Amino acid sequence: MNETRGYQVQGDPERVSARLAELADQFGADELMLFTPVYEPKDRARSFELITVRA
């Protein structure tokens, strides 16, 4: 479990965008699968909306 913490991303939109780009580069990925552990559907949708805007 602790080894996956290095792949967790949180913060303001700029920080999240930069870290996701770093992870994609690190693994040579052209896409990422995201998991947002947010219970409320409205809040989860907003989380993905924020990520999409920066993509």
CYANA upper distance limits for C-alpha pairs under 8 A (distance plus 0.5 A):
  1 MET  CA      5 ARG  CA      7.56
  2 ASN  CA      6 GLY  CA      8.34
  4 THR  CA      8 GLN  CA      7.45
  7 TYR  CA     23 LEU  CA      8.00
  9 VAL  CA     16 VAL  CA      6.52
  9 VAL  CA     19 ARG  CA      7.27
  9 VAL  CA     20 LEU  CA      7.88
 10 GLN  CA     15 ARG  CA      8.09
 10 GLN  CA     16 VAL  CA      6.39
 11 GLY  CA     15 ARG  CA      6.31
 11 GLY  CA     16 VAL  CA      6.30
 12 ASP  CA     16 VAL  CA      6.68
 13 PRO  CA     17 SER  CA      6.48
 13 PRO  CA     50 LEU  CA      7.51
 13 PRO  CA     51 ILE  CA      7.76
 13 PRO  CA     54 ARG  CA      7.57
 14 GLU  CA     18 ALA  CA      6.63
 14 GLU  CA     54 ARG  CA      8.32
 15 ARG  CA     19 ARG  CA      6.60
 16 VAL  CA     20 LEU  CA      6.55
 16 VAL  CA     51 ILE  CA      8.42
 17 SER  CA     21 ALA  CA      6.72
 17 SER  CA     51 ILE  CA      7.83
 17 SER  CA     54 ARG  CA      6.75
 17 SER  CA     55 ALA  CA      7.69
 18 ALA  CA     22 GLU  CA      6.76
 19 ARG  CA     23 LEU  CA      6.72
 20 LEU  CA     24 ALA  CA      6.67
 21 ALA  CA     25 ASP  CA      6.66
 22 GLU  CA     26 GLN  CA      6.49
 23 LEU  CA     27 PHE  CA      6.77
 24 ALA  CA     28 GLY  CA      6.20
 24 ALA  CA     29 ALA  CA      5.23
 24 ALA  CA     30 ASP  CA      7.21
 24 ALA  CA     31 GLU  CA      7.73
 24 ALA  CA     32 LEU  CA      7.58
 25 ASP  CA     29 ALA  CA      6.95
 36 THR  CA     44 ARG  CA      7.17
 36 THR  CA     47 SER  CA      7.91
 36 THR  CA     48 PHE  CA      8.41
 37 PRO  CA     44 ARG  CA      8.25
 38 VAL  CA     43 ASP  CA      7.16
 38 VAL  CA     44 ARG  CA      5.78
 39 TYR  CA     43 ASP  CA      8.07
 39 TYR  CA     44 ARG  CA      7.48
 40 GLU  CA     44 ARG  CA      6.65
 41 PRO  CA     45 ALA  CA      6.51
 42 LYS  CA     46 ARG  CA      6.76
 43 ASP  CA     47 SER  CA      6.71
 44 ARG  CA     48 PHE  CA      6.94
 45 ALA  CA     49 GLU  CA      6.55
 46 ARG  CA     50 LEU  CA      6.67
 47 SER  CA     51 ILE  CA      6.97
 48 PHE  CA     52 THR  CA      6.56
 49 GLU  CA     53 VAL  CA      6.72
 50 LEU  CA     54 ARG  CA      7.23
 51 ILE  CA     55 ALA  CA      6.89
